[in-house]
Amino acid sequence: MKKRMITLLSIGTIGALSLTACGSSGGSGSTSADGPVTLKLVAADYGDKAANSSKAYWDGVAQAFQAANPNIKVDVQVVNWNDIDKQVKTMIQSGNQPDILQTGGYADKVADDLLYKAGDVLSIGVQANFINTFAKAGQVDGTQYGIPFVSSARAFFYNKAIFAQAGIADAPKTWDDVKTDAALIKAKVPGVTPYALPLGPEEAQGESMMWELGNGGGFTDANGKYSLDSQANTDTFNWLKTNLVDPGLTYPNPATTDRKTAFADFAAGKAAMLNGHPSLIQMSKDGKVDYGVTAIPGKAGALKNTLGVADWVMAFKKNGHREQVKKFLDFAYSKENTLKFDELYNLMPVTQDTLRDMTGNPAHKDLAPFFALLPSASFYPLGDTSWDAVSAEIKKSGGSAVKDDPAKVLGDLQKKAQAAAANK
């Protein structure tokens, strides 16, 4: 969820590294839990300056862990989001894999047989504490490899002041409500974009999926096969084109408009409504926007499940430190640590105890709509090792479905998705 969140995410990445390791033993490739061993931890930086870098957080976790486990040292390296994927790829290619990696995706490492199963490096109690939808999103072919770290969910934001100017009493619940409200805003509040529809390359896949969910569609069918050109998806884009784009109720060209533009417009009072994630809360406050947050409108009513996004932790097998990794991850996923990180960056939790704590804390009342949506969130097909390639194609051309013929655009994307799946 690169930063990106928040972008969860923001919810951000190093040359070849030398790891201290003991000889492995046993069929699992693990060393004695007594050490001495050095674990290499590489993590993404969620801060935007040195003062709030994630390095301080991970150093604190490592120091507390080492105090309780003197034979296990944790070497922490925090890398910015722009570089982490490239630098981790260099580590893997040079044979210098970390023991633990925290970043935005995991499935490509599973495809190369690099990772421990989550059950091999987590205690039963820690596994049971994950919000179920996030644990399932970490699975490849029914086995969990991706360990959820932080999350984000999407909800519908609207500008209360603009709605009042247009004489609109309530937030929309259906697509027709969105269309009606947008038309009123265009007529009565000039200079404002009624609905901010960002289908540009920054995150076309996210906006697309939120609208597709509203019509019973999505990127895959019930069997997990790509279904980008399903009738439900085609109908969704036809509706957007006919009801929002052609009447001028959104940006002139959504296919070239990125999310950051839409968020900035809303935070400046220049857009009346859009789909957003928790980072838009602070942006709206900074812009002194009187905003409301509610469930995303669907074709027949408000969505009961919305788009969820997560960043991930994974454990590499190469160095044979399974038992030491397990000790560290059990420690790192204590409520004290997860709560501290989530509150530090105003992110959403992936564990049940932290969710309960944050939900019951008045300090997080602004996040209440997102907390309610988390347990039933829907995800991209993260466990499909072809998803990165498919997502890139959607970002590149998916937005043109509201300008050109939706059936043709989605049909072309489906062919590319099927080719990517066949070559994975």
Secondary structure, 3 states (H helix, E strand, C coil): CCCCCCCCCCCCCCCCCCCCCCCCECCCCECCCCCCEEEEEEEECCCCCHHHCHHHHHHHHHHHHHHHCCCEEEEEEEECHHHHHHHHHHHHHCCCCCCEEEECCCHHHHHCCCECCHHHHCCHHHHHHECHHHHHHCEECCEECCEEEEEEECEEEEEHHHHHHCCCCCCCCEHHHHHHHHHHHHHHCCCCEEECCCCCCCCHHHHHHHHHHCCCCCCECCCCCECCCCHHHHHHHHHHHHHHHCCCCCCCCHHHCCHHHHHHHHHCCCEEEEEECCHHHHHHHHCCCCEEEECCCECCCCCCCCEEEEEEEEEECCCCCHHHHHHHHHHHCCHHHHHHHHHHHCCECCEHHHHHHHHCCHHHHHHHHHHHHHHHCECCCCCCCCHHHHHHHHHHHHHHHHCCCHHHHHHHHHHHHHHHHHCC
